[in-house]
Every structure is written in structure tokens, then in C-alpha cells.
Amino acid sequence: MKKILFFCIVFFWINANANELSPEARSHFLKGIQAIESANFPRDYMIAEEEFQKVIEYSPNWAEGYYNLALVSEALGKEVKAIKNYKKYLSYISDDKEKIEVEKKIRKLTEIKQTKKRIGLSGVSLISLKDGIYILNLVDGSKLKQVGFMAGDKIIEINKRPVVNMSLGDFYELIERSNEHPLLQKRIDAFGRNVGMESPVAITIVRGNNKQILMCPLSTFKTSLYEIEEDELEEEVYRAELPTAVITWLNWCSFCKRQIPVLERLAEKYSGKIRFVTINLEINKKFSKEFNIRSAPVTLLFKKDKIVDILMGFKDETTYEEWLINAITKNTPIYMHNATKTSNFIEKENCEKKMVRVVQVIENSLAWKAGFRPDDIILSIDGKKVIGVDEYFRLVLKNLSPGEHKIEVLREKEKILLILDIPNQKNLGLGLILKNECDISNTK
């Protein structure tokens, strides 16, 4: 079988026996390969990942599709997604020798995942390429950002040990390992004593065309927060014994800069009582789509697979902690993952009549000023009856003309008329999170 080598990734090419490959899948596969071959930036791999994801959607029985997707996911630091697709690939192949090699990959990725979990490394996305370890995304306010790292930096050495051609797993292990040369390690330790830095680490980076060394304590790479990927939700959130706060972030998010340090302090304070995990929306688009979240920071508080409360935007430590203490006492979910048809908190397949409930209202937003409150049920907009959240409904909300609009809502069995004033300024969000529910009064 012909293979293509690019950077540190080997891809299966389309072979003559790939009868399971549809024309659409073939097209997306070629686009994925092209994205990698013409890549100028590490984030171009994200485009390839999206294309390979579409390949298996169009041709779910093409084994090599899962292998290719696993390779890109592995390079992007998505170990859980890579393991999932390597296992799927194993279910299609019969070659014992190849099975052994893939099983080795799975074991190695499992070890990497455990190392990442031990270290933390919240608020950062890394990618391993042939010429070094790149920082793909980095949230403002994270420990790495505070000591001088930037998104786009290429790490080439740790304590004078090269990381070129190194896997992310070996990179994580290298961070915690002392230098093999005692004299060099003594010099690094002496630097730490002189400047009052505990367990210093010398990181050589390339930024632009300039090489520089950043000295930082080992604790920079460790945090009580844990960075998850969307394919970890089942294990790290839905099965968790403790309530879990899932916090979204984006590379360009200015409010995240202020929120992350707050979360790190609270994660340490509530260790053993509440778990805190972070997730990057840019590289976890399936999560963003499932929960209809496109902004950051947003906190979803889970109890098992149920969201019991949502907190929008930045909050200072006192406000966040007060919300957290109140939220963990709640047992009535506002959303349930994979809920059964008896649930009244998500859209049901056999729901004959749907209603739109307000889940969350962002403070000081247009909706807040109009008087919307959580648990309101939207009955009509400018006299037009609302029967459920769909793409048409979202389009109507997005394109409301400037001026006043009459919104009728049901609040505690009482109909209330709200006036929503849309200003002339464009691209202002309403500040509402909405959810479909079954109107049980009309459901058989």
C-alpha cells in the first residue's frame, strides 16, 4: 500500500482496493492531504482533521480513513480521539503484524494521556511536528503565558536537550526529568537559587526567526486544572464521581486571561470536592456544536451527565465561588446528555409540540435589559408563535431589525409581555441560551 510521508506523519494513500471509498470521501481525503502538504502553520492540521473526519462520515467502512484521522489527532495532541480511531481501525484489519504495531500506539497514547493528566497543562494546545513542539493555542492568563510563552512559539530544547522529532508523550516526560549532564543541571539549579526560582527549567524556543531561552519553574507546567478534549467527556465528566466544572476558552479571549488564575486557585481550594477541567472551543468544535457554545469563558457545571447550572462570562473569585457553592446544591438538570425520552430537559424525538425555555441570560445583555429571566418560556415574537428552537428560529433572532420587538413569555404560569429593544449597532448578541423542551401538557 502506497504511503505519503510529511513531517512526522505517515498517511495511507488511496489504494485500488478501496471499494468502500465514495466519491465524496475521496474528495475530502485529497483535500486533507493537500492541507497537510501545503501547510504553512501548525493549525493547518486542524483543517486536515476536519477533512478526514468527513471521510469516515461518507465512507464509514474504509479502514484507512480511521487510521489517517487517528494520525492527525495524535499530532494535534488529541490522544483520546486518536485511541478511539485506532481501535476502530483495528476492528477492520486482519494483519497480525499491523495489529501489534497499532496496539503499541494505543498503549503509548494511553501513557501520554496519564502523563498529561498528572501534569495538567491547562489552557494550552501543543502539536508535535518534525522541527519541534509548537504551541498551537495558549490562553491569556495561563501559567505558560505569564512566564513569556506565546501562541506560535516553537519549542526546540528543554534544558539543552533537543525535542526535534519528539512525540508529545516524550516531551511531557522530558519536562519532569532532570538533565543527564550533572554539570549542566548544577548550573540550572544555581540559576534558580540566585533568582529564587524553584526547580527551574530552561526552554529554548524559536519565535519568528529569533531563538531565545525562557527560564521558568517546573510548576509552570503543572496545574490543578486539567485540559480535556471533547472525546474525553464520557470518561472525565459523565462518569466522574465529583461535580465537574467544564470551562471553555479561546486563544484570543481577553476575559479568559482574568478567569484562568481564579479557576486555578479554586481548583486547589476545592480539590477532592469539585473537579475543574478546561476545553478549547477552537479545536473541539463537536463540543461547541453539541452545547451550542461559541464564546468564552463559559462554565458548565456537571453532575454525571447532567448540567445543573451554567455561568456566562468572567466572574471575580468571590462571585464565582458563590455561584459554585449554590450550583452544586442543585439536582434538577437543565440539560441531560443522551437522556431518555422520559426526560423533560432536552429535545425529544417523539415530541409532538416543542416549547423554547430560556436556560441562561447574560447579565447586562439586551435580553437581560428587556427582562428575560432563566426558566422563561418564549411564546411569541411580534405576534408570531414560537414552536421550537430550529435554524429558522435562530435566523429570526439573529436578524431582528433595529427597534422595539414584543416578546411574550410564560413565567410561573403567568403570561408577560417584554419589550426587546434592538439598537442600530450590528453584531450585538441577545445574551440568551435557549433549549427545546417537550410541552408535556400537549404530549400524549
Buried (B, 14 or more C-beta within 10 A) or exposed (E): EEEEEBBBBEBBBBEEEBEBBBEEBBBBBBBBBEBBEEBEEBBBBBBBBBBBBBBBEBBEEBBBBBBBBBBBBBBBBBBBBBBBBBBBBBEBBEEEEEEEEBEEBBEBBBBBBEBBBEBBBBBBBBBBBEEBBBBBBBBBBBBBBBBBBEBBBBBBBBBBBEBBEBBBBBBBBBBBEEBEEEEBBEBBBEEBEEEEBEBBBBBBBBBEEEEEEBBBBBEBBBBBBBBBBBBBBEEBBBEBEBBBBBBBBBBEBEBBBBBBBBBBBBBEEBEEEBBBBBBBBBBBBEBBEEBEBEBBBBBBBBBBBBBBBBBBBBBEBEEBBEBBEEBBEBEEBBBBBEBEEEBBBBBBEEBEEBBBBBBBBBEEBBBBBBBBEBEBBBBBBEEEEBBBBEEEBEEBBEEBEEEEBEBBBBBEEEEBEBEBEBEEEEEEEBBBBBBBBBBEEEEE
